[in-house]
Amino acid sequence: MQRRQRAARRTLHADSRTAAPVISFDDERLRSARDKWQYRGQIRPPFAETPGPGQRSVWDFPRPPAIGPDSREVLVRCRGETLAATRRALTVCETASPPTWYIPLQDIRAERLRAVPGPSVCEWKGVASYYDIVVDGLSLPRAAWTYASPFPGAEALNGHFAFYPHQLECFVTGEPVQPQPGHLYAGWVTNDVCGPFKGAPGTEWW
């Protein structure tokens, strides 16, 4: 996901974890954000890599993103400690980005999460609330997030958390995950997807 700017019109809503702004779904700035993208998965750009056997091109992913279940084993670790383990994750697949994985709260060591202020807005998914991860005195700032009240179309993400792979050790069926380029987005790069991936300088409009 992207740490996007906040929309202009908002009210404040306090949930049980942190205070976060609720943004009007019809907000003009959200509509503008949805319209700005150059690619939407309908056609691959000339620079897209050709998928190999068993691979998917991120340029075939749609926008708005597709959200669906994935039964592969997913692990998130920090300093050798397992923070999350599941076979019932959801993936968010959006044009130009590797999948972002969302894990049910029931499969996460919730005592390692510490809510922090400073939400962000995704024009497709809603308002994200962020969490530090604390393990053995080590605090990883804003390494996880969740959508307490997802926008229409993203309701399945309610009760799920995502993690930044550049701050943690993440695995899909035993394969170590590589982080999406840059630290703005949180896609998990695995061998079954090909790019190039959004995130490096100059790719902002992909």
N, C-alpha and C positions, 0 to 999 in steps of 0.2 A: 504494500500500500504506500501511498505517498502522504507525507506530512503536509497537507494542503492548507492554504490560508482560510481563515474563518469567513463565513459569509457575513453580509452587512447587517441583515435583520435577524435578531435572535432574542430568545427569552432564556431564563435560567431555570434548569430543572435539576434538583438534587436527588440522586439515587442513593442506594445504600453504600456505594463504594466511593464516589467522588462527584463533585458538582461539575456538570458539563452542559454546554449550551445546546438547546434543541433548535435546529435550523428548519425553517419552513421548507417543505418539500418543493413548493412552487417558487422558491426564491429565484429571482432573476439571475443572480450570479451563479447559482447551481446550474441553471439551464445553459448559461454561457460556457461554464466549465465542461459540460457534456458535449457541447457543439464544437469545441476547439480542436479535437483530436484529428490528426491527419489520416490515421489508419484505423480501420474498424473490423479487420479480419475478413473482409470480403474479397480482397485480392492481395497477394504477397508483393512487397516492393521488390525492385530489381536486385537489391543487395541482400535479400533474404537467403539464408543458407538452405541447401537442399536436404531434406530429412533423409537420414539413413534408415536401414532396417530397424523397425521397432521404435522409431522416433516420431515425435510430433513437432511441427513448426509452431512457435509462439505467434507467428503471423497468421495462423489459421484460427487462433482464439478470438472470440467475439468481443465487441464492446457495445453495450454493457457486458460485463464479464459473466461467464458461465460459472455457476456454483453447483457442485455436486459431490456425492460421497466417494470416498476412496478407501478400500479395505486393506491396503498395504500397511505393513507395520511401520509406524512412525515413532521415533524416539527423539527427545530433546534432553541434553545433558549439560551440566556445568560442573567443572572440577571433578568429574567422575560420578557425580550424583545424577540420577535420573529424575528430571523435573516433570516429564510427561511421557506417557507411553500409550499408544492407542492403535486400534485397527478400524476406527470409525471416524476418521478425520473427514473434513470437508476441504475441497480445493477450490480456490478462486482463480480462474484462468481468464486473463484479460490480454488483449492484443499487445504484443511486443514484450510481455513480461513472462518469466517462468512462473509456475503456479505458486500461490501463497497458500500455506496449509493452516487450517483452523482446527484446533483440538478441543473436544468437549471438556468443560470444567471438571467433570467427574473423573477425568483421566489425567488430571494435573495436580501436582502438589501445591495446593492453593496457599499453604502457609508460607511459601517462598515468594508470594506476590505481595507487593506493597504499592497501593494506589498513590499516584502522584498527580498534581494539577497540570493543566495545559493540554486540552483536547485538540484534535484536528478534525477536519472534515474531508470525507471522500464523497464526490458527487454521485457515486453509484451506491455506496454502502451505508453512509450515514456519519454520525459523530462518534469518533473513537476515543475511548478513555485509556490512558496509559498506566503501566505498572513497571516499577523497578523489580528486579529479581535479586533476592538476597540469599547468598549461600556462604556459610562459614565466614561471615563478616565481610564478604565481597558483595558490593552492590553494583549491579549492571543497570545503568540508567535507561529507563523507557524501553526495555528490551521486549516487552509484551504489550498487547493491547486487545481490546474487545469492543464490540458494538452492543451496547445495552438496549438500544431501540433502533434496529436497522431500518433503513428505508424500505419501502415496498419493492419487492423483487429480491431483497437480500435477507428476508426474515429468518432463513435457515441458519444464519450466523449467530443468532441470539444464543447466549450460553456457551460460546466458543471463544478461544483465545488463539492469537497468532504470535509468533516469535521471530525476532530478527536473527537470521543465521550468522551474520558477521559478529555477533556477540556471544553465540552459544555453539555447542556441538550438536548438529542436527543430522538425522539419518532417516533414509527411506529404504526399507527392506535391507538394512545393513550398509547401504551405500552412503558414504559421507557427502553431505550436501555442500555445495559451493554457494556463496552468497551472490545475489544479483549485483551487477556492477554499481558502484556508488553506495552510499549509505541511506539514500532517500527511500528506496523501495525495499520490499522484504521478500521477493520471490526466492524460491529454493531451486537452484540449478542442479539437475540430475542428468544422467546419461540419456534419458528418454526424451529430452527436449532439445531443440536446436534454435538458434537465434538468427542474427545477433540480438542481444537483449537490451532493452531500454535501461538507462541509468547513467551511462557515461556522458561527459560533457558533449553538447550538441545533439542529444537525443530527446530533448525535452518535449518535442511535439510528436514523437512517434506514437 
